[in-house]
Amino acid sequence: MVLPEAEGDPASAGLADLLSRVARGDREAFEEVYDRISGPAYGTVLRVMRDPAQAEEVVQEVLVQVWQQASRYDPAKGSPMGWAMTLAHRRAVDRVRSAQAATDRELRSARFDRERDEVAEDVEDRMERERVRRCMGGLTDLQRESIGLAYYSGYTYREVADLLQVSLGTVKTRMRDGLIRMRDCLGVER
């Protein structure tokens, strides 16, 4: 891509001076910068976005950025037109990526909604609860009470031991044995 202003070009030096004035808040200088870069910026953005209306929006954002960040232009790093076109290209690519990410999110959300069947989930939950109840019924009283207090009521092993008036070691052993029986009953693999 050949930029309208090459290094050492008097027009490039003029644009660099204008950017320097814009950095100091000179509105008339910005009007001149606007006139010089809006057309090339639009062309750059349109090549990336392919939508004229969106390209116009992005160019406006780029020109605001030029106004706000003119002091960041460094002549040692390239021509003022090259700097402005880099801003334009980056902004256009960001907009395209953002739009693609939003589209991807919407597609994932729509797919998730279709895959989710609340009735089937409710049936599965009920069946799972029934399996757990059935397996709990196969435990000893101490195992069932210990597991119920710890997992359903939120007590610690020490609190369970105090509530059941047995030693902490007994509670730990009974819970371990009970959980192993629950695992086997439920068919959970390690």
Kinemage of the C-alpha trace (Angstrom):
@kinemage 1
@onewidth
@group {chain A} dominant
@subgroup {mainchain}
@vectorlist {calphas} color= white
{ca met a 1} P 0.000 0.000 0.000
{ca val a 2} L 1.442 3.361 -0.988
{ca leu a 3} L 0.596 6.172 1.358
{ca pro a 4} L -0.017 9.616 -0.085
{ca glu a 5} L 2.809 11.034 2.001
{ca ala a 6} L 6.270 9.503 2.084
{ca glu a 7} L 9.094 10.239 4.489
{ca gly a 8} L 10.700 13.570 3.736
{ca asp a 9} L 7.672 14.716 1.754
{ca pro a 10} L 6.748 18.364 2.436
{ca ala a 11} L 3.091 17.353 2.817
{ca ser a 12} L 4.129 14.828 5.484
{ca ala a 13} L 6.065 17.516 7.336
{ca gly a 14} L 3.026 19.789 7.088
{ca leu a 15} L 0.772 17.112 8.548
{ca ala a 16} L 3.289 16.493 11.348
{ca asp a 17} L 3.220 20.222 12.179
{ca leu a 18} L -0.564 20.167 12.140
{ca leu a 19} L -0.604 17.198 14.547
{ca ser a 20} L 1.754 19.082 16.821
{ca arg a 21} L -0.704 21.997 16.851
{ca val a 22} L -3.641 19.625 17.402
{ca ala a 23} L -1.791 18.197 20.423
{ca arg a 24} L -1.890 21.723 21.866
{ca gly a 25} L -5.655 21.960 21.272
{ca asp a 26} L -5.657 23.949 18.002
{ca arg a 27} L -9.108 23.362 16.453
{ca glu a 28} L -8.254 24.948 13.111
{ca ala a 29} L -5.278 22.617 12.776
{ca phe a 30} L -7.582 19.685 13.552
{ca glu a 31} L -9.960 20.768 10.785
{ca glu a 32} L -7.046 20.590 8.339
{ca val a 33} L -5.942 17.199 9.726
{ca tyr a 34} L -9.535 16.000 9.418
{ca asp a 35} L -9.697 17.059 5.777
{ca arg a 36} L -6.399 15.356 4.959
{ca ile a 37} L -6.889 12.017 6.688
{ca ser a 38} L -10.639 11.347 6.668
{ca gly a 39} L -10.699 10.125 3.039
{ca pro a 40} L -7.708 7.779 3.261
{ca ala a 41} L -8.890 6.558 6.675
{ca tyr a 42} L -12.326 5.779 5.254
{ca gly a 43} L -10.735 3.769 2.441
{ca thr a 44} L -8.592 1.800 4.880
{ca val a 45} L -11.496 1.067 7.207
{ca leu a 46} L -13.885 0.187 4.385
{ca arg a 47} L -11.440 -2.423 3.047
{ca val a 48} L -11.515 -4.129 6.448
{ca met a 49} L -15.193 -3.737 7.315
{ca arg a 50} L -16.948 -3.798 3.923
{ca asp a 51} L -19.911 -1.885 5.378
{ca pro a 52} L -19.983 1.823 4.463
{ca ala a 53} L -22.135 2.892 7.420
{ca gln a 54} L -19.964 1.039 9.928
{ca ala a 55} L -16.834 2.354 8.213
{ca glu a 56} L -18.077 5.933 8.653
{ca glu a 57} L -18.623 5.318 12.379
{ca val a 58} L -15.169 3.861 12.809
{ca val a 59} L -13.562 6.772 10.935
{ca gln a 60} L -15.323 9.196 13.274
{ca glu a 61} L -13.940 7.240 16.244
{ca val a 62} L -10.462 7.357 14.694
{ca leu a 63} L -10.668 11.101 14.172
{ca val a 64} L -11.710 11.591 17.797
{ca gln a 65} L -8.744 9.432 18.765
{ca val a 66} L -6.443 11.591 16.614
{ca trp a 67} L -7.790 14.711 18.367
{ca gln a 68} L -7.279 13.175 21.805
{ca gln a 69} L -3.960 11.469 21.146
{ca ala a 70} L -2.160 13.749 18.688
{ca ser a 71} L 0.581 14.221 21.281
{ca arg a 72} L 1.390 10.493 20.974
{ca tyr a 73} L 2.454 10.824 17.354
{ca asp a 74} L 6.215 10.208 17.136
{ca pro a 75} L 7.853 11.348 13.869
{ca ala a 76} L 10.744 8.963 14.534
{ca lys a 77} L 8.375 6.001 14.137
{ca gly a 78} L 6.844 6.946 10.804
{ca ser a 79} L 4.848 9.426 8.798
{ca pro a 80} L 1.815 11.157 10.303
{ca met a 81} L -0.389 9.598 7.614
{ca gly a 82} L 1.037 6.161 8.434
{ca trp a 83} L 0.272 6.737 12.128
{ca ala a 84} L -3.303 7.777 11.360
{ca met a 85} L -3.852 4.832 8.988
{ca thr a 86} L -2.497 2.456 11.632
{ca leu a 87} L -5.034 3.849 14.105
{ca ala a 88} L -7.779 3.424 11.504
{ca his a 89} L -6.794 -0.128 10.607
{ca arg a 90} L -6.525 -1.221 14.232
{ca arg a 91} L -9.880 0.305 15.118
{ca ala a 92} L -11.546 -1.399 12.139
{ca val a 93} L -10.037 -4.781 13.014
{ca asp a 94} L -11.139 -4.355 16.643
{ca arg a 95} L -14.685 -3.578 15.509
{ca val a 96} L -14.796 -6.649 13.246
{ca arg a 97} L -13.447 -8.884 16.016
{ca ser a 98} L -15.912 -7.463 18.516
{ca ala a 99} L -18.829 -8.049 16.156
{ca gln a 100} L -17.643 -11.615 15.483
{ca ala a 101} L -17.301 -12.324 19.205
{ca ala a 102} L -20.836 -11.027 19.821
{ca thr a 103} L -22.176 -13.222 17.026
{ca asp a 104} L -20.341 -16.239 18.428
{ca arg a 105} L -21.771 -15.572 21.912
{ca glu a 106} L -25.291 -15.323 20.521
{ca leu a 107} L -24.886 -18.581 18.595
{ca arg a 108} L -23.565 -20.386 21.677
{ca ser a 109} L -26.423 -19.009 23.749
{ca ala a 110} L -29.026 -20.050 21.179
{ca arg a 111} L -27.496 -23.522 20.939
{ca phe a 112} L -27.460 -23.824 24.739
{ca asp a 113} L -31.115 -22.799 24.979
{ca arg a 114} L -32.131 -25.421 22.428
{ca glu a 115} L -30.095 -28.151 24.108
{ca arg a 116} L -31.524 -27.423 27.516
{ca asp a 117} L -34.701 -29.317 28.251
{ca glu a 118} L -36.046 -28.343 31.651
{ca val a 119} L -38.537 -31.219 31.867
{ca ala a 120} L -35.830 -33.776 31.162
{ca glu a 121} L -33.545 -32.097 33.690
{ca asp a 122} L -36.276 -32.193 36.347
{ca val a 123} L -36.896 -35.891 35.701
{ca glu a 124} L -33.186 -36.639 35.889
{ca asp a 125} L -32.850 -34.677 39.144
{ca arg a 126} L -35.777 -36.571 40.710
{ca met a 127} L -34.364 -39.899 39.589
{ca glu a 128} L -30.948 -39.003 41.023
{ca arg a 129} L -32.489 -37.948 44.354
{ca glu a 130} L -34.407 -41.228 44.485
{ca arg a 131} L -31.207 -43.214 43.831
{ca val a 132} L -29.455 -41.336 46.652
{ca arg a 133} L -32.408 -42.006 49.029
{ca arg a 134} L -32.374 -45.697 48.113
{ca cys a 135} L -28.616 -45.938 48.679
{ca met a 136} L -28.858 -44.033 51.978
{ca gly a 137} L -31.401 -46.645 53.075
{ca gly a 138} L -28.730 -49.323 52.706
{ca leu a 139} L -26.439 -47.670 55.270
{ca thr a 140} L -26.265 -48.341 58.986
{ca asp a 141} L -28.061 -45.878 61.250
{ca leu a 142} L -24.797 -44.272 62.393
{ca gln a 143} L -23.533 -43.968 58.798
{ca arg a 144} L -26.831 -42.494 57.604
{ca glu a 145} L -27.039 -40.008 60.496
{ca ser a 146} L -23.378 -38.979 60.149
{ca ile a 147} L -23.588 -38.425 56.404
{ca gly a 148} L -26.932 -36.630 56.698
{ca leu a 149} L -25.625 -34.240 59.354
{ca ala a 150} L -22.382 -33.549 57.508
{ca tyr a 151} L -23.635 -33.274 53.918
{ca tyr a 152} L -27.202 -32.077 54.284
{ca ser a 153} L -26.989 -30.020 57.470
{ca gly a 154} L -23.440 -28.717 57.017
{ca tyr a 155} L -21.929 -29.886 60.297
{ca thr a 156} L -18.216 -30.600 60.663
{ca tyr a 157} L -17.002 -34.076 61.622
{ca arg a 158} L -16.316 -32.817 65.170
{ca glu a 159} L -19.846 -31.348 65.444
{ca val a 160} L -21.350 -34.608 64.141
{ca ala a 161} L -19.385 -36.542 66.776
{ca asp a 162} L -20.661 -34.205 69.498
{ca leu a 163} L -24.273 -34.417 68.288
{ca leu a 164} L -24.212 -38.232 68.098
{ca gln a 165} L -22.157 -38.528 71.309
{ca val a 166} L -19.519 -40.769 69.744
{ca ser a 167} L -15.792 -40.328 69.236
{ca leu a 168} L -14.478 -38.315 66.298
{ca gly a 169} L -12.588 -41.360 65.006
{ca thr a 170} L -15.805 -43.398 64.997
{ca val a 171} L -17.622 -40.729 63.012
{ca lys a 172} L -14.789 -40.489 60.473
{ca thr a 173} L -14.652 -44.264 60.048
{ca arg a 174} L -18.431 -44.621 59.719
{ca met a 175} L -18.638 -41.751 57.243
{ca arg a 176} L -15.773 -43.158 55.152
{ca asp a 177} L -17.380 -46.596 55.103
{ca gly a 178} L -20.791 -45.079 54.369
{ca leu a 179} L -19.452 -42.947 51.525
{ca ile a 180} L -17.728 -45.969 50.004
{ca arg a 181} L -21.027 -47.879 50.135
{ca met a 182} L -22.834 -44.863 48.619
{ca arg a 183} L -20.271 -44.674 45.821
{ca asp a 184} L -20.653 -48.370 45.048
{ca cys a 185} L -24.443 -48.200 45.238
{ca leu a 186} L -24.595 -45.164 42.935
{ca gly a 187} L -22.120 -46.713 40.510
{ca val a 188} L -19.694 -43.801 40.704
{ca glu a 189} L -16.287 -44.650 39.283
{ca arg a 190} L -13.111 -43.335 40.833
